[in-house]
Amino acid sequence: MFDALLSIDVLDGPIPFTVFGLAGALFVALLARRPSLRRLRTLGLAVACGLLAAVVSWLICVRWLNLFGEGLGMGNYLWVAAAYCGVAVAAVSIGRTPRWRTVVAIVAAPVFVAAAALGINADYGLDRTLGNLLAITVPSPIKVAPSHATARRTTSRSGRTGRRRPTCRCTGRPAPHTSRARGAASTHARPASTCHRPPWWRDRLRCRWW
């Protein structure tokens, strides 16, 4: 189940749009309150802090340290700014009445970050699955089917597939097909032995002349 979760497509399909829709709904829920001067001032200060954090991150990571080697593009900068602003709005909504607003704010902060990450990933098109996005490798073993040659060789060694014929103790060759299997019963006469050891003088002649 964990491998199936890591194999979810986060570049196309319903997952990115679901996360974007959930982030938008949570942001509207955080703003759904009777407007007041104090409330508008708090939200304006939160958005200003989010934009300032985005600019500082751009100056440090892109202009100063040059972590990416080039500019990220205006679309990615907007995603980063939106994430900072959303997290700032969620932070100032924690501890407000009613209680459900605090729960929504705590849930909304990671959803805003996930939406920005999916938006940046879709802009670059780097990681297709959730495992690639999190740098987790999903093992996918390759199943190799047995070849026809192996199956034919196994079948030729035995009358049944996967079962080898018994061999002779003297010559090491497979026993003839007429020999009985181990544990089989028979009522007809059978020779004393079907295994014949070559005479000793044949081995000496072979070693001397060949």
C-alpha positions, 0 to 999 in steps of 0.5 A: 500500500505504501508503494502504491501511495508513492506511485501516485502521479503528482504531475498530471491528473486529479491530485494537483487540482485536488490539493489546489482546490483544498488550499483555496477552500481553506484560505477562504475559510480563514477569511470568512469572518465579519470584517473589522478594522482590526481584522483587516489590519491583522490580515494586511500585516500577515500578507506583508510579512509573507511577501517580505519573507518571500523577497528575503528568501529570493535574495538569499537563495537566488541572488546571494548563494545562487543555489539553483544556478539561474533564476526560477521564473516569475511563476515560481516566485509567485508560488513561493510568495503565495505559500508564505502569505498563506502560512502567515494568514494561517499563523495569525488565525491560530487562537481565534474564536471559534475553536474550529478556526484554529483547527482549520489554520493548523491544517491549512499551513501544510496544505499551502506549502504542499500546493506551492510545491506541486505548482513549482514541480508542475512548472518544471515537470521534474518529478512524476510521482510522489516518490520521486518528489520525496526522493524515495525509490519504489522497488519494482522487481522484474519477473523473468519468465522461464525460456522455452529452451529451459522448459524443453531441457527439463522435460527431456530429462524426465517424463514429467516437467520438473522431475529428473530421471534417476542416473546409473551409479556406475556410468553416471548416465540417465537410467533407461525409461523402462526402469521403475520409479522409486516406490513403484510396484511391478509384477513382471520379471526384471533383470538383475541389473541394467548397469554394466561397468566396462572391463578394467583392461579397456581403461588401461588400453585407453590410457596407453594408446590415447 
